[in-house]
Amino acid sequence: MPNSSISFCGPLRVSVDADSPVLHDKVLESLRLYDRRWPAPDHTVEIRIGARAIAPPEPATGTFLRCARITVDVAEAGLRATTLCGARSRAWQRSGADRWEIDVPPELIANGNLEDVEELVILALTTGWRNAGWVPLHAAAVTDGTRCAIICAPSGGGKSTMSAAFIRRGWRAVGDDKLLLRVVNDRAELAALQRTFNLDPLTREWFPEVGDLERLPRYSTWTAKRKVRIESIWPEPAADGAHPTHLLRVRRAPEAGGIVHVPLAGDDTLRTLLRQVAVPTERSTASRILSAVAPTARRLQGLDVTVGEDAYRAPDALDALVGALT
């Protein structure tokens, strides 16, 4: 095919073959979000994507996974996915590799409506990370070398801003938006997928050193955030990984006067961590995920953290919270 490339996303080696530069560039746009190359990739993902005039695909029913814009079924040879806009993908394993075929209706390309391609690529990556033995977490994490806090919040709920506040105090980022988790010898391990940080331009109000982020392009069609290298703002580089010791459940509350924290019960810690994981309905996959998430949550000290509107403006905003991470 005329548009082929190799990318590395943590433990994955991802090959892409596309029948047009537009589709090739769209796939690479998604892969670059997870551009942390590990020393030796453990698993191979092959993606073939093309424009194909197809009848509207029969929608998947969600026997494997159902999300806002994508539905996935268990198929005879692997997985089958359909999206709201009519793109579809099929996956199977051959010779130890995950092979994905993605079909995009030509009218979507003509209209520039390629958001669902991103969804299908992320599905391929998520499946590949699981097949490599990891559980993907939609969370941030920071470490000081001894302690490591997983920061949990909904999209736009303040994970990146809190991570930035920790990094300003000399902590290192393990991940800003996506992490990989596994349990080895009864000990939880987090691994990094990114050397970059996804920051909202409004962060400058509290952390002026980030500069004018408005001049940078948005890193995804779904957010106003900009993608920046951590070392371009703060001197400490991102950490390759860490062993988690704490979990912070973060929520914004304009009426709060600063940053307030209270302990989380053990069940709440588990529920919070599970909300950061896409758990398929298919039993064997769900069981593998829970076998890593449940023992990890049992060993974490959980804190419920409420952040006021202008909490980060105070120089000592994090003092009490950091002191509680014992």
C-alpha positions as CSV (number, residue, x, y, z in Angstrom):
1,M,0.0,0.0,0.0
2,P,1.2,3.5,-0.7
3,N,0.9,4.8,2.9
4,S,2.7,2.5,5.4
5,S,4.5,3.1,8.6
6,I,5.6,1.6,12.0
7,S,4.9,3.2,15.3
8,F,5.6,2.2,18.9
9,C,3.0,2.6,21.7
10,G,4.5,1.3,25.0
11,P,4.6,-2.5,24.7
12,L,3.1,-2.4,21.2
13,R,4.7,-2.4,17.7
14,V,2.0,-1.0,15.5
15,S,2.1,-1.3,11.7
16,V,-0.2,0.8,9.6
17,D,-1.2,0.3,5.9
18,A,-3.7,2.8,4.5
19,D,-5.0,3.4,1.0
20,S,-4.9,7.2,1.3
21,P,-2.7,9.7,3.0
22,V,-5.7,11.2,4.8
23,L,-6.5,7.9,6.5
24,H,-2.9,7.2,7.2
25,D,-2.4,10.6,8.9
26,K,-5.6,10.2,10.9
27,V,-4.4,6.9,12.3
28,L,-0.9,8.3,13.1
29,E,-2.6,11.3,14.9
30,S,-4.1,8.8,17.4
31,L,-0.9,6.7,17.7
32,R,1.2,9.8,18.6
33,L,-0.9,10.3,21.7
34,Y,0.9,7.3,23.1
35,D,4.4,7.7,21.8
36,R,6.4,6.2,24.6
37,R,8.7,3.6,23.1
38,W,9.7,0.8,25.4
39,P,13.0,-1.0,25.0
40,A,11.5,-4.2,23.4
41,P,7.9,-4.3,22.3
42,D,6.0,-7.3,23.6
43,H,3.1,-7.4,21.1
44,T,2.4,-6.6,17.5
45,V,-0.7,-4.8,16.2
46,E,-1.4,-4.6,12.4
47,I,-3.9,-2.0,11.1
48,R,-5.1,-2.0,7.6
49,I,-7.5,0.9,6.8
50,G,-9.2,1.9,3.6
51,A,-12.2,3.8,2.1
52,R,-14.8,1.3,1.1
53,A,-18.3,1.9,-0.3
54,I,-20.2,-0.5,1.9
55,A,-23.9,-0.9,2.7
56,P,-24.6,0.4,6.2
57,P,-23.1,-2.3,8.5
58,E,-25.3,-4.2,10.8
59,P,-24.8,-2.6,14.2
60,A,-22.9,-4.5,16.7
61,T,-25.0,-5.4,19.8
62,G,-22.4,-4.9,22.5
63,T,-21.6,-8.5,23.4
64,F,-18.0,-7.4,24.2
65,L,-18.3,-3.6,24.9
66,R,-20.6,-0.7,24.4
67,C,-19.4,2.9,24.6
68,A,-20.9,6.3,23.5
69,R,-19.8,6.1,19.9
70,I,-18.7,2.5,19.4
71,T,-20.2,-0.9,20.0
72,V,-18.1,-4.1,19.9
73,D,-19.2,-7.7,19.5
74,V,-17.3,-11.0,20.1
75,A,-17.0,-12.5,16.6
76,E,-16.1,-16.0,15.5
77,A,-12.5,-15.1,14.8
78,G,-12.1,-12.1,17.2
79,L,-14.0,-8.8,17.5
80,R,-16.3,-6.8,15.3
81,A,-17.0,-3.1,15.9
82,T,-19.3,-0.5,14.5
83,T,-19.5,3.3,15.1
84,L,-22.2,5.9,15.0
85,C,-21.0,7.3,11.7
86,G,-20.9,4.0,9.9
87,A,-17.2,3.1,10.1
88,R,-16.4,-0.5,11.1
89,S,-13.5,-2.7,12.0
90,R,-12.8,-6.4,12.4
91,A,-10.0,-8.1,14.4
92,W,-8.5,-11.5,14.7
93,Q,-5.2,-12.9,15.9
94,R,-2.7,-14.6,13.6
95,S,0.9,-15.6,14.3
96,G,0.8,-13.9,17.7
97,A,-0.3,-10.5,16.2
98,D,-3.6,-8.6,16.4
99,R,-4.8,-7.8,12.9
100,W,-7.4,-5.1,12.4
101,E,-9.2,-4.1,9.2
102,I,-10.9,-0.8,9.3
103,D,-13.5,0.3,6.7
104,V,-14.4,4.0,6.4
105,P,-17.3,5.0,4.1
106,P,-15.9,7.4,1.4
107,E,-18.5,10.1,2.3
108,L,-17.0,10.4,5.8
109,I,-13.6,11.1,4.2
110,A,-15.1,13.6,1.8
111,N,-16.8,15.5,4.7
112,G,-13.7,15.3,6.9
113,N,-15.8,13.4,9.5
114,L,-13.1,11.1,10.8
115,E,-13.6,11.2,14.5
116,D,-14.7,7.6,14.6
117,V,-11.4,6.5,13.1
118,E,-9.8,7.7,16.3
119,E,-12.3,5.5,18.3
120,L,-11.5,2.4,16.3
121,V,-7.7,3.0,16.6
122,I,-8.0,3.4,20.4
123,L,-10.0,0.1,20.4
124,A,-7.1,-1.6,18.6
125,L,-4.5,-0.2,21.0
126,T,-6.6,-1.0,24.1
127,T,-7.0,-4.6,22.9
128,G,-3.3,-4.9,22.1
129,W,-2.3,-3.6,25.6
130,R,-4.6,-6.2,27.2
131,N,-3.1,-8.9,25.0
132,A,0.3,-7.8,26.1
133,G,-0.7,-8.4,29.8
134,W,-1.6,-4.8,30.8
135,V,-4.8,-3.1,32.0
136,P,-5.2,0.4,30.5
137,L,-6.3,3.1,33.0
138,H,-7.8,6.4,32.1
139,A,-6.0,8.2,34.9
140,A,-3.0,10.3,35.8
141,A,-0.2,9.4,38.2
142,V,2.7,11.2,39.9
143,T,5.6,9.9,41.9
144,D,8.4,11.2,44.2
145,G,10.4,8.0,43.9
146,T,8.8,6.5,47.1
147,R,5.2,7.4,46.9
148,C,3.0,7.2,43.8
149,A,-0.5,8.6,43.6
150,I,-3.0,7.6,41.0
151,I,-5.2,10.6,40.2
152,C,-8.7,9.8,39.2
153,A,-11.4,12.1,37.8
154,P,-13.8,12.2,34.9
155,S,-12.6,13.7,31.6
156,G,-12.1,17.4,32.2
157,G,-12.3,16.9,36.0
158,G,-8.9,18.2,36.9
159,K,-6.4,15.3,36.6
160,S,-3.9,17.3,34.5
161,T,-4.1,20.4,36.7
162,M,-3.5,18.4,39.9
163,S,-0.6,16.5,38.2
164,A,1.0,19.8,37.2
165,A,0.7,21.1,40.7
166,F,2.6,18.0,42.0
167,I,5.2,18.4,39.3
168,R,5.9,22.0,40.3
169,R,6.8,20.6,43.8
170,G,9.4,18.2,42.3
171,W,7.3,15.1,41.7
172,R,7.5,13.3,38.4
173,A,4.6,12.4,36.0
174,V,4.1,8.8,35.2
175,G,1.1,9.6,33.0
176,D,-1.3,12.4,32.4
177,D,-4.2,10.7,30.8
178,K,-3.4,7.0,30.1
179,L,-1.5,4.5,32.2
180,L,-0.9,0.7,32.0
181,L,-1.3,-1.4,35.1
182,R,-0.3,-5.0,35.9
183,V,0.4,-7.1,39.1
184,V,3.7,-8.9,39.2
185,N,4.6,-11.1,42.2
186,D,1.7,-9.7,44.1
187,R,2.8,-6.1,43.6
188,A,1.1,-3.5,41.4
189,E,3.1,-1.8,38.7
190,L,2.3,1.3,36.6
191,A,4.0,2.0,33.3
192,A,4.1,5.2,31.2
193,L,2.7,5.6,27.7
194,Q,3.4,9.3,27.2
195,R,6.3,11.8,27.6
196,T,3.9,14.6,27.1
197,F,1.3,16.5,29.1
198,N,-2.2,17.5,28.0
199,L,-2.9,20.9,29.4
200,D,-5.8,23.3,29.1
201,P,-4.7,26.9,28.1
202,L,-6.5,28.1,31.2
203,T,-3.8,26.4,33.3
204,R,-1.7,29.5,32.8
205,E,-3.8,31.4,35.3
206,W,-2.3,29.4,38.1
207,F,1.0,28.2,36.5
208,P,2.3,31.0,34.4
209,E,5.4,29.0,33.4
210,V,3.3,26.9,30.9
211,G,3.2,30.0,28.6
212,D,0.7,30.7,25.9
213,L,-0.7,27.3,25.0
214,E,-3.3,28.8,22.7
215,R,-0.7,28.9,19.9
216,L,-0.4,25.1,19.9
217,P,-2.8,22.9,18.0
218,R,-5.4,20.8,19.9
219,Y,-4.2,17.3,20.3
220,S,-7.6,15.7,19.7
221,T,-11.0,16.7,18.2
222,W,-12.6,15.9,21.6
223,T,-10.8,18.5,23.8
224,A,-9.4,22.0,24.0
225,K,-6.2,20.8,25.6
226,R,-2.8,21.1,24.1
227,K,-0.1,18.5,24.0
228,V,3.3,19.7,25.4
229,R,6.5,17.9,26.5
230,I,6.9,18.0,30.3
231,E,10.6,18.8,30.0
232,S,9.7,21.9,28.0
233,I,8.1,23.4,31.1
234,W,9.5,21.7,34.2
235,P,13.0,20.3,34.6
236,E,12.1,16.9,36.0
237,P,11.5,14.3,33.2
238,A,8.6,12.0,33.2
239,A,9.1,8.7,35.0
240,D,9.0,5.4,33.2
241,G,6.9,3.7,35.8
242,A,6.2,3.4,39.5
243,H,4.5,1.2,42.2
244,P,1.3,2.9,43.2
245,T,0.7,3.6,46.9
246,H,-2.2,6.1,46.9
247,L,-5.3,6.9,45.0
248,L,-6.8,10.5,44.8
249,R,-10.4,10.8,43.8
250,V,-10.6,14.4,42.6
251,R,-13.6,16.6,42.0
252,R,-14.0,20.3,41.5
253,A,-16.3,22.4,43.8
254,P,-16.3,26.1,43.1
255,E,-17.6,26.8,46.6
256,A,-14.6,25.1,48.3
257,G,-12.0,27.4,49.7
258,G,-9.0,25.4,48.8
259,I,-8.0,21.7,48.5
260,V,-9.8,19.5,51.1
261,H,-9.3,15.8,51.5
262,V,-10.9,13.0,53.6
263,P,-10.1,9.3,53.6
264,L,-11.8,7.0,51.2
265,A,-13.3,3.6,52.3
266,G,-11.7,0.6,50.8
267,D,-14.8,-0.2,48.6
268,D,-14.8,3.4,47.4
269,T,-11.2,3.1,46.4
270,L,-12.0,0.0,44.3
271,R,-15.0,1.6,42.7
272,T,-13.1,4.7,41.9
273,L,-10.3,2.7,40.2
274,L,-12.8,0.6,38.3
275,R,-14.4,3.7,36.9
276,Q,-11.1,4.5,35.2
277,V,-11.1,1.2,33.3
278,A,-13.2,0.1,30.3
279,V,-14.4,-3.3,31.5
280,P,-15.9,-5.4,28.7
281,T,-19.0,-7.4,29.3
282,E,-17.3,-10.5,28.0
283,R,-16.5,-12.6,31.0
284,S,-13.0,-13.9,30.5
285,T,-11.6,-10.4,29.6
286,A,-13.4,-8.8,32.5
287,S,-12.0,-11.4,34.8
288,R,-8.4,-10.7,33.7
289,I,-8.9,-7.0,34.3
290,L,-10.4,-7.5,37.8
291,S,-7.6,-9.8,38.8
292,A,-5.2,-6.8,38.4
293,V,-7.5,-3.9,39.6
294,A,-8.9,-5.5,42.7
295,P,-5.6,-6.4,44.5
296,T,-4.2,-3.1,43.5
297,A,-7.1,-1.2,45.1
298,R,-6.8,-3.2,48.3
299,R,-3.2,-1.9,48.8
300,L,-3.9,1.8,48.0
301,Q,-4.6,4.5,50.6
302,G,-7.5,6.4,49.1
303,L,-8.3,10.0,49.6
304,D,-11.4,12.0,48.4
305,V,-10.0,15.4,47.2
306,T,-12.2,18.5,46.7
307,V,-10.6,21.3,44.7
308,G,-12.0,24.9,45.0
309,E,-12.3,27.3,42.0
310,D,-9.0,29.2,42.7
311,A,-7.3,26.7,45.0
312,Y,-4.1,26.5,43.0
313,R,-3.5,30.2,43.2
314,A,-2.2,29.7,46.8
315,P,1.5,28.8,47.0
316,D,0.8,26.3,49.8
317,A,-2.3,24.7,48.1
318,L,-0.9,21.2,48.1
319,D,0.9,21.2,51.5
320,A,-1.8,19.4,53.5
321,L,-2.6,16.9,50.7
322,V,1.1,15.9,50.2
323,G,1.4,15.6,54.0
324,A,-1.4,13.1,54.0
325,L,0.3,10.8,51.6
326,T,2.0,8.8,54.3
